[in-house]
Amino acid sequence: MPEIHLPTKALQNTINASIGSTEDVADPNGSVHSKLKSIMAGGAGVIKSIQRGLVTAPTSGVTTNVTISAINLNKSIIINTTAFGVTGAIISFILTSPTNLQVKNSSSSNPSGQISWEVIEFE
């Protein structure tokens, strides 16, 4: 029987804060809901570009950088779409520049799988 790993309460709180709620105010530096509201408030809503990729999950404490086509950081979001063979790891995605997507493993787990991602830029 496969092992099931449940996130800790602290991790659940971190995830919930990152996602936010529909009550969040528009803020390009806030939660996912805040960022989307900020994009929509600026008259955006039309997708300008979508970039997709697959990256090998980094080992514990390691950061991997993925080069992407230039985007406007204030009008873009990252979506982690699927993880293949990645269990017990805490993987984060950060747009560190208009052409760089950083993938970081902040857990003690050393996964060996692949993670798919999307960067969506709005008009």
C-alpha positions in Angstrom: 0.0 0.0 0.0 1.4 3.4 -0.9 2.5 5.7 1.9 0.5 8.9 2.3 2.2 12.1 3.4 0.0 14.8 4.9 1.3 18.3 5.2 1.8 19.8 8.7 -0.5 22.5 10.0 2.3 25.1 9.5 2.7 24.0 5.8 -1.1 24.1 5.3 -1.2 27.7 6.8 1.7 28.7 4.4 -0.1 27.3 1.4 -3.4 29.0 2.4 -1.6 32.3 2.9 0.0 32.0 -0.6 -3.3 31.3 -2.3 -5.3 33.8 -0.2 -9.1 34.1 -0.6 -11.6 35.8 -2.9 -11.8 38.6 -0.2 -8.2 39.7 -0.7 -7.6 43.2 -2.2 -5.8 43.7 -5.5 -2.0 43.7 -4.9 0.6 42.7 -7.4 2.8 41.4 -4.5 0.1 39.6 -2.5 -1.5 36.2 -2.6 -2.6 34.5 -5.8 -6.1 36.0 -5.5 -4.6 39.5 -4.9 -2.3 39.2 -8.0 -5.2 38.1 -10.2 -7.4 40.9 -9.0 -4.5 43.4 -9.6 -4.1 42.1 -13.2 -7.9 42.3 -13.8 -8.1 45.8 -12.3 -5.5 47.0 -14.7 -7.8 46.2 -17.6 -6.0 42.9 -18.3 -7.5 39.5 -18.5 -6.4 38.6 -21.9 -3.6 36.0 -21.9 -0.5 37.3 -23.7 1.7 34.2 -23.5 1.9 30.8 -21.9 5.2 29.0 -21.3 5.3 25.4 -20.2 8.1 23.2 -19.2 9.2 20.1 -17.2 12.0 20.3 -14.7 13.7 17.5 -12.6 12.8 18.0 -9.0 15.9 19.5 -7.2 17.4 17.6 -4.2 17.2 18.8 -0.7 18.3 22.5 -0.3 19.1 22.8 -4.0 17.8 25.6 -6.3 17.4 25.1 -10.1 17.1 28.0 -12.5 15.0 27.7 -15.7 15.5 30.2 -18.5 12.2 31.5 -19.9 11.3 34.0 -22.6 11.0 37.6 -21.2 7.8 38.4 -19.4 6.3 41.3 -17.3 6.7 40.1 -13.7 3.7 42.3 -12.6 1.4 40.6 -15.0 2.4 37.0 -14.7 1.7 34.0 -12.5 3.2 30.5 -12.1 1.2 27.3 -12.0 2.7 24.0 -10.9 0.6 21.6 -13.0 1.8 18.1 -12.2 4.5 16.3 -10.2 5.6 12.9 -11.4 7.3 10.8 -8.7 7.8 13.7 -6.3 6.7 12.8 -2.8 7.4 14.4 0.5 9.2 17.4 -1.0 8.4 21.1 -0.5 9.0 22.6 -3.9 8.6 26.3 -4.6 8.6 28.3 -7.9 9.7 31.9 -8.0 10.0 34.3 -10.9 13.3 36.0 -10.0 13.6 38.0 -13.1 11.8 38.5 -16.4 13.7 35.6 -17.9 14.3 33.3 -14.9 12.1 30.8 -13.1 13.7 29.5 -9.9 12.7 26.0 -8.6 13.7 25.3 -5.0 13.4 22.3 -2.7 13.2 23.5 0.9 12.6 20.1 2.4 14.9 17.3 3.5 13.4 15.0 0.9 15.4 14.0 -2.2 12.8 13.4 -4.9 13.8 11.9 -8.2 10.7 12.9 -10.3 9.7 15.5 -12.8 7.5 18.6 -12.2 5.6 20.4 -14.9 5.0 24.2 -14.7 3.3 27.0 -16.6 4.1 30.7 -16.6 1.1 32.7 -17.8 1.5 36.4 -18.8 -1.5 38.6 -19.1 -1.8 41.7 -21.4 
